[in-house]
Amino acid sequence: MGKPAENETLEKTLPPHKARILVIVGAVFLLHAVLLLFLWPHRWPKSYKWLLLPDSVGAYFVLALGVQQLRENKISGEAHEGTDKVTM
């Protein structure tokens, strides 16, 4: 019964390169929201700043998902290094 659970967790993790892309995209979105917050154009009403909330929440979500996937890949990679056996 231990084998199917391991296979299910392996299917849920993203490849490391895709997880890195998520981290980069999340960081870019977060930087965009922060720059808009501090460099808000004077011709735009101040009351529209609440519109940055979805940007920042989405950026945190994407960034956290990418970091989580990278950690899971690292943990599963370390676990598989110890269990791999070379057979000839």
C-alpha positions as CSV (number, residue, x, y, z in Angstrom):
1,M,0.0,0.0,0.0
2,G,3.0,2.3,0.4
3,K,3.8,2.4,-3.3
4,P,0.6,4.0,-4.6
5,A,0.8,6.8,-2.0
6,E,4.4,7.6,-3.2
7,N,3.3,7.6,-6.8
8,E,0.4,10.0,-6.1
9,T,2.7,12.5,-4.4
10,L,5.1,12.3,-7.3
11,E,2.3,13.0,-9.8
12,K,1.3,16.2,-7.9
13,T,4.7,17.8,-7.9
14,L,5.8,20.0,-10.8
15,P,9.1,19.6,-12.6
16,P,11.8,21.9,-11.1
17,H,12.0,24.1,-14.1
18,K,8.3,24.8,-14.1
19,A,8.4,25.5,-10.3
20,R,11.2,28.0,-10.9
21,I,9.1,29.7,-13.6
22,L,6.2,30.0,-11.1
23,V,8.6,31.6,-8.6
24,I,9.9,34.1,-11.2
25,V,6.3,35.0,-12.4
26,G,5.1,35.4,-8.8
27,A,8.1,37.7,-8.0
28,V,7.4,39.8,-11.1
29,F,3.7,40.2,-10.2
30,L,4.6,41.1,-6.7
31,L,7.2,43.7,-7.9
32,H,4.6,45.1,-10.3
33,A,2.1,45.6,-7.5
34,V,4.7,47.2,-5.2
35,L,5.9,49.5,-7.9
36,L,2.3,50.6,-8.7
37,L,1.6,51.2,-5.1
38,F,4.6,53.5,-4.6
39,L,4.7,55.1,-8.1
40,W,0.9,55.6,-8.4
41,P,0.3,58.1,-11.2
42,H,-1.1,61.4,-9.9
43,R,-3.9,61.5,-12.5
44,W,-5.4,58.3,-11.2
45,P,-7.7,58.6,-8.2
46,K,-6.3,57.3,-4.9
47,S,-9.4,55.3,-4.3
48,Y,-8.4,52.8,-7.0
49,K,-5.4,51.5,-5.1
50,W,-7.6,48.7,-3.7
51,L,-7.5,47.3,-7.2
52,L,-3.9,46.2,-6.5
53,L,-5.1,43.7,-3.9
54,P,-5.9,41.0,-6.5
55,D,-2.5,41.5,-8.1
56,S,-0.7,41.1,-4.8
57,V,-2.7,38.2,-3.6
58,G,-2.3,36.4,-6.9
59,A,1.5,37.1,-6.8
60,Y,1.8,35.7,-3.3
61,F,-0.2,32.6,-4.3
62,V,2.0,31.9,-7.4
63,L,5.2,32.6,-5.5
64,A,4.2,30.3,-2.6
65,L,3.1,27.6,-5.0
66,G,6.4,27.7,-6.9
67,V,8.5,27.7,-3.6
68,Q,6.4,24.8,-2.3
69,Q,6.9,22.8,-5.5
70,L,10.6,23.5,-5.4
71,R,10.8,22.2,-1.8
72,E,8.8,19.1,-2.6
73,N,11.0,18.4,-5.5
74,K,14.1,18.8,-3.3
75,I,12.7,16.6,-0.6
76,S,11.6,13.9,-3.1
77,G,14.9,14.1,-4.9
78,E,16.8,13.5,-1.7
79,A,14.5,10.6,-0.7
80,H,15.1,9.0,-4.1
81,E,18.8,9.4,-4.0
82,G,19.1,7.2,-1.0
83,T,16.8,4.5,-2.4
84,D,18.2,4.2,-5.9
85,K,20.1,1.1,-6.5
86,V,22.3,0.4,-9.5
87,T,21.7,-3.0,-11.0
88,M,23.7,-4.6,-13.7
